[in-house]
Amino acid sequence: MSIRTIVIFGRRNTGKSSLINSLTGQQTAIVSDIPGTTTDPVRKRVELPGIGISNIIDTAGLDDTGALGERRVAKSLEAMDMADLALILFTNNSFTSLERELAETLKELEIPFILVYNKSDISPLDPELLVDLSAEYGYVVEYSCLQSDPEVAEEYRSELVAEIEQVLATIDDEEKPMLDGLVSVSDNILLVCPIDAGAPHGRLILPQVTAIREVLDAGAVATVLQPPALEKYLVTGLLPDLVVTDSQFFAQVAAIVPQKVPLTSFSVLLSRSKGPFQALLDGVQVLGDLKEGDRILMLESCTHHASCDDIGRVKIPALIRKVSGKKVDFDFISGLDPIPTGEGRKYRLAIQCGGCMVTTTQLRRRLARVMRDGIPVTNYGMTIAYLNGILDRAVAPLL
């Protein structure tokens, strides 16, 4: 089961941090009567009774003021990219344009949300406002984080948890297995896993580990080797049913593996299991029509120290410039950092890494933001396959 991320939004002093403590039944977050106690989004992994392990992000107040306050608000809104579900807290029967704009943005991004009227023991929710909000946004949960009566407090908590459970149950974004439909019992799946300067110390990267497990779960045979051992292995005459390689070695592996053997890469497999596959496949065609001065956005979902052999920051840009013969500029965004916008940052193409370190929701929502700006998207594996003239072969097993 996926670990869901719940992001809490609201004005200052609406009880966002207190809500976390109320839901978890412990002092998870620092609370204070002073508005603005939470100054930056804070991620907490908690066990929610009835829901399980969840990530809860406590954000700064959306009505923060001043130059620093505006930056805090911007940082809070960036947390939307991580949300499976948002809670909009409001109090004192005040649901203004600020809350409505937030709700509309969440709708646009297709992020489910729940309205939570907090401090209802101090100021009961106005019946007319309840009717209006229910008609426009659905169910409104009335809540009190500081209810002194344990039985009443449990009633509040149970109602909100039940609503959260119900909304989360409607989300259908489970990541498909990487090798879904590609492996049968007793198949021999050959996985080409280089251990080079870019490989993590002492372990395989997540897509490689995932592929091995999926092969074993299917009752098939996983053969794992590094690129230098590939040719010698194939000389034995035992042809694999499928070869999956690290995208960086697409050209070398394609030249050795017989054409009749299906070939793809870990990154291309991820484009189907996590991303909008057809959009990524369509977007890669832009690489055949680049112009001088075009700017490409490289999206890296993990944060790491870039080396001289870095795939996203060094190798792919160099390959694009070499194959296109054009002077192309690149911007790089790591993790879930905000994507620059505006006409001065208009990109011809965005190239996303495989996305193994983020959830399916986070990856698709991030790419959706880019595509809404009219920017085509593709991913690392498709890019490398296209530039090496083997895209059709690389995606054929998935079609």
N, C-alpha and C positions, 0 to 999 in steps of 0.2 A: 504494500500500500504506500502511495506517495505521502511524503511529509508535506502538509499544506502550509502555506504562508498566509497569515491574516494580518492586514495592516489597519491600524486604528487611526482615523483622521478626526479632526475637530478643532474648534477654537481653543485658545489657552484656557486652562482652568475648567474644562468641561469634565475632567475626571478620567482622562485616557489611561494614565498610569494606574489610577485606582482600579480601573476596570480589569486590568491585567491581574492585579493582586486578588480581586474578587473572584475572577474565573479560576485562578490557580489555587486559591485558598491559602496563599502564603505571600510574604512580603517580597515579591519578585522585583518590583519597580520602586524607585524612590518617589514619594509623593510629598506634596507641600501645598498649602493654600496660596502660595505666591505664584501668580501667573507666569508661565514660561520656565518652569522648573526643568522640563525636558527641552533641551536646546537643539538636539540633533536626533535623527532617527536612530533608535536603539533596537537591535534584534535580540530577541530572547527565545531560546528553545525551551518549551515547557510541555508538561504533560497535562492536557485538558481532559478532565473526567468526561467520559462519553465520546470523546473525539480522538484521543491518543496524542502522540507526540506531534507538536505543531511549532512552527516558527511564528512568533508574534512580533510585529514591528510597531513600536511606540514612537509616534512622530511628534515633532514640535507643533505648536499651535499655528493654525493657518491664518490667524489674524495678527501675527507678530508684525511689529512695525520697525521703521528705520532701515538703514542700509543693511545692517547685519540681520535684522529680522527678515528682510526680503530674501536674503540668501538662505536663511533657515527654512523659510516656506518653500523655496525652490527645491531644496534638498528633500524636504518631506514629500513633495509631489513626485519626485523621482522614484520614491518607494512604490509607486503604482506598478512599475514594471515587474516588481517581484510578487505582486499580490495575486493569490488565488481567490481571495475574498476580502472586501473592505468593510469596516464598520465606521459609519458616520455618526459621531456623538454630537448631540446638541442638548442645550439646557434652557431653562427660563422661558420656554415657549418661543424661542428665537430661532427660526429657520429662515435665514435671509438669503440674499443673492449669493453670498459666499458658499453656503451649503448647497444651494441649487446648482451653481456652476460646477462644484465638485461632483455632484451626482450626475450631471450631464456629461462631464469628462469621463467618468467611470462607465457610463452607458456607451459612449463612443468607443471606448477601448474594450468593450464587452467584458468588463470586470464586474461580477456580481457583488452587490452590497446590501447591507442591512442598516436601516435607520435605528439608532438606539437613543431613546430619550432618557438621559441620565438625571439623577437627583430628583426623581419624581416624588420622593417622600417630602421634599422641601417645597417644590412647586409642581403640582399635578399637571399633566399634559392637558391642554385645552381641547375639549371635545371637537370643536370645529376644526382646529388645526389637525387633529388626528384624522378626521374624515378626509380633509384635503390631501394630506400626505399619503394616506392609505390609497386613495384613488389614483394618485400620481405615481407613487413609488412602490406600493405594496405594503406588506405588514410592517408596523412600527412596534418595536419592543420597548416597553417602559421598564426602567431599571433604577436601582439604587445601589451604588457601590458600598455605601457605609451604613447599610441597614443593621441596626443593633439587634433586632430579633433574629436569632439563627434560623428559625423555620421560615420566616418571610424572606430572609436573604437567600435561602436555598431555593425557594420558589422562583425568585428573580433569576438566579443563576441557571436553574433547570430550564426555564423558558427560553433564555437566550441561547444556551448550549443546544437545545433542541432545534432552534431556528438555524443556528450555524450548521449543525449536522445536516439538516434538510437541504440547505443551499449547497453545501459542499457535495452532497450526494448527486446533485444534478450536473456536476462538472464532469465532462467526458474528454479528458485530455491525456489519458494514460498512454505512455510511450509504447509504441509497437516494438516487439522484439526486433533487433537489428537484422536477424536472419530469417524473419518470418516468411514462411513459404519457400525458402531456399534450401532447406536441409531436410533430408529424410534419414530414416534409420539405416545405419551401416555406411552412410556416405563418408567419403574421405575429404575433409575440408582442410585446405592448406592455408595457414595464416603466416604471412610474411611480416615479421616484427623486428625492425632494425633496432639495435642497441647502439646508438651513436651519442654524440655530444648533447643532443637535444633531448635524449631520453631521461626520465627521472631515475635517480640513483636507487638501485636495489629493487626495482619493481617494474612491472609493465604498466602502460597507461590504461585508463579505464575502458576505452572501447575494445582493446585487445583482451582484457580480462573478461569483459562481458561476452565477447564473441566465443571465447573458449568455453565459458559456462553454457551458452546457448547450444553449442555443438554437442556438448556432453548431455545436456538435458534432452536433446533430440535423439539420443541413442546413436549418434554418429561418432566418427573418429576425428579428433583435432590434431593435426600435425603442425607444429610451430617451429619456424626456423628463421634465421637471418638471411638477408639477400645474398651474401656470398655462397651460402650453402644450397641455393635454389637449383642451379644448373646441375650439380652433382646429384641432387635428389631426383630430378626428372629423368636422369639417365637410367635410373632403375627400371623405367618403363611403367611404373605405377602412376597413371595420370589421375590427379585429384578431380573430384566432382565440382569443385569450386575453389578458386584462389581469391583470397582477400589480402590486400597489401596495404601498407602504409602509403598514403598518397604521394609522398615525396619520392617513392621509388617506382611510381607508375611506369615510367618509360623503360627502366631497366627490366622490370618484371614482365611487362607486355612483350618485350623483345625475346624473352626466353620461354615464356609459357605458350604452348601451341594454341593457335587460333580457336580450335574446337573446344578448348577448356574455358568455361565461363570465368571472367575476371572482373573484380570490382575492388573498392577500397573501403576502409573503415569509415572514412568521412562521407563517402557517397552513400553508404548504408545508413548513416545517421541522417542524411538529408531526407531519407524516406521515413525513418522511424520517428523523427522529432520535428522536422521542418515542413514547410509547404513545398513538397517535392517538385510539383510542376512549375511553380513560380521560380524556383531555384534553377531548374533546367532551362526555362525560357530565358532567364536573366543572363546566363553564361554566354549567350550569343552576342552580347554587347562587346565582348572582348575582340570580336572580329571586325569591329567598326570604331575603334578608338581614334581620337583626334589629338593633335598636339595640344598640351595643356589641360587635357581632361584630368579630373580629380576623382580618385577612387577611395572609398572609405573601407578600411579593414576593421572588422569587428571580432575581437578576441574575447570569448566569454570567460576565460580564466585570467588570472593575474600572475605573471611570472617574470623572472628576470630575463630580458631579451639578450640572446647571445649573437655572435657573428653568423651562426647557422640558423637563426630563428626562421621558422617556416613562414609566419605571417608578416614579419617586419623586414625580412631580408630576401628569402628565396623566392616567394611569389612575386613581390614587386620587381625583382631582377628579371624573372622569367617573362613577366608581362612586357616590360620594356624591351627585352631582347626579341620576343616573338612579334610584337606589334611594330617595333622600330620607331615608336613614338616616345616623346618625353611626357610621361604621365606622372602626376603628383599623387601622393598618398597621405591620408590622415589615419591615425590609429586610435581606437577606443578599446580599453581593457575592461574586463568584468562587466558590470552593469552601469558603468559611468554614462552620463547623459550624452546624447548624440547632438553635435552642433547643428544648428538650423540657420536659416536665412539665405538670401540669394548669394551672399559671398561664400557660402559653403555648399553650393549646389553640386551634388555628386553625380557622375555619370553611371556609377555602379557601386554597390556595397557588397563586400565579400565577407561572409560569416564563416567562422571556424566551425568544426563539427558540433560544438555545443554540448560536449559530454559533461561539463561541470555545472550546467544550469538545467532547470526543469523545462519540460516541453512548453508549458505555459509561458515561461519567461522568454524562451527563444522565439516562439511564434509571435508573441506580443511585440517584442523588440523589432522583429522584421516587419510586422504590420505597420509600426510607426514609420519606418523607412519607406515602405511601399505606398503609404498614404501620401507621402510627399512626391510621388511619381518617380521614385528611384528604383530601378531594377535591382534584384538581389540574386546572389548565387552563393556557393560555399567553396571552401578550400579544395575539396576533392574534385568537384566538377571543374573548377578553374584549372587545376593541374592537368586533368585529363584532356580538357579542351585544348590547352596550349601545347600538349604533346600529340595531338591528333588522334586520340583514342577515346573520345567521349562516348561515341556510340557503343563501343565495346564495354566501357566501364558501367554504363547504365542499362545495358541490355538484360542482365539477369533480373533487374527490378521492374522491367516493363511487361 
